[in-house]
Amino acid sequence: MGSKHVFIFYTIRDSGHHSAARALEKAFGRVDGEVDVSILNLVAYTNPIIERVLSNLFVQVMKKRPGIWGRLYNSDRNEKFFEQFTDIAYRLGTDKVRTLVDESAPAAIVCTQCLPCNMVDEYKRKTGSTVPLVAVVTDFFIPYYWICQGVDLYIVPDEEIMKDIVSFGVPVHKVRPLGIPIDPGFSKAVAGEAVRERMGLDPERPLVLLMGGGSGIGPLQEIARGFMEDPDDIQVIVITGKNNALKQRLRREKEKLGARHVMVLSYVKRLNELMEVADLVISKPGGLTLAESMAKGLPVIALPPLPGQEEKNMSYLIEKGLAYRADRPEEAVRLARELVGDREKLAVVRRKAMSMGKLNSAVDAAKAVMELIDAPVHSV
């Protein structure tokens, strides 16, 4: 055991919140070898039934009825609903949260999702605990439900989001614009030639990455078919995540059409290497995917966003000139062809994305947490 113990709490496995937690775990290992890090889905730990219902319901609603989530998210009753849900989650898990934190005596607690952050905030309020609490925002906006009095440090995507959170009344010294934590591997120098050779890619042809998040959500099949049916100079890698049925359908269609320029993969362990040699990304606009793309200087063609967080992420990046919206599959294909066909325009967008990307976001966040541990600033 090391001399310091840090909890990282998230909600929903294989989500962007989970990816940020894993990135932070790796980063702590680089920053301080004496730190023991425990990653925990706090809702699953305190009440597995609620977590299963929440995760399954969320995925199914997002796949089949995203409009329902949008109406709830944008409703005037959203704040009251969130408060009621948080209260239920805390009351059902209060003893486990208290026992976990009291017995482990962590040096700090880091939350990459708002629900566990609110639960720890409630624990601190009711027990008087001064354990440092760090909130890591993983989208390009700051919603009201991240604002908790017990948070000692907010880590946000950039300076503009920092201004937004300060406007909510959070003291400026409690906010650091360090970026959304992405895997520290993104900061490693990558030999593009070796990656292309290993993956069987033609160095003379543009490469497009087509992704739909961990669940493979979105019109990936229709977009991939658009590239398959009209072979040109573009190479495409489709990443289907854990959507195995989609992977099998795409592979069958690829064989049928003889589309050798299209590659179909599931999970990719070294996404940073593919992004190093890619020219652009077509994806749903999740916060982690956008942060990774920016870190590698890649423009994003954003697929129809899920209501709520993704809508706001997409709007923010389009406003910055780093993303393009494609409401239909054929529009995504057309935009990709236009962009890779205009190398000058592509270079301008890539430079802009690179200037805003934060390759060392996870390590910088880990350092900030360690500073807080060594010189804690307790909540007021």
Buried (B, 14 or more C-beta within 10 A) or exposed (E): EEEBBBBBBBBBEBBBBBBBBBBBBBBBEBBBEEBBBEBBBBBBBBBEEBBEEBBEEBBEBBBEEBEEBBEBBEEEEBEEEBEEBBEEBBEBBBEEBBEBBEEBEBBBBBBBBBBBBBBBBBBBEEBEBEBBBBBBBBBBBBBEBBBBEBBBBBBBBBEBBBBBBBEEEBEEEBBBBBBBBBBBBBBEEBEBEEBBEEBEBEEEBBBBBBBBBBBBBBBBBEBBBBBBEEEEEBBBBBBBBEBEEBBEBBBEBBEEBEBEBBBBBBEBEBBBBBBBBBBBBBBBBBBBBBBBBBBBBBBBBBBBBBBBBBBBBBBBBBEBEBBBBBEEBEBBBBBBBEBBEEEEEBEEBBEBBBEBBBBBBBBBBBBBBBEBBEEBEEBE
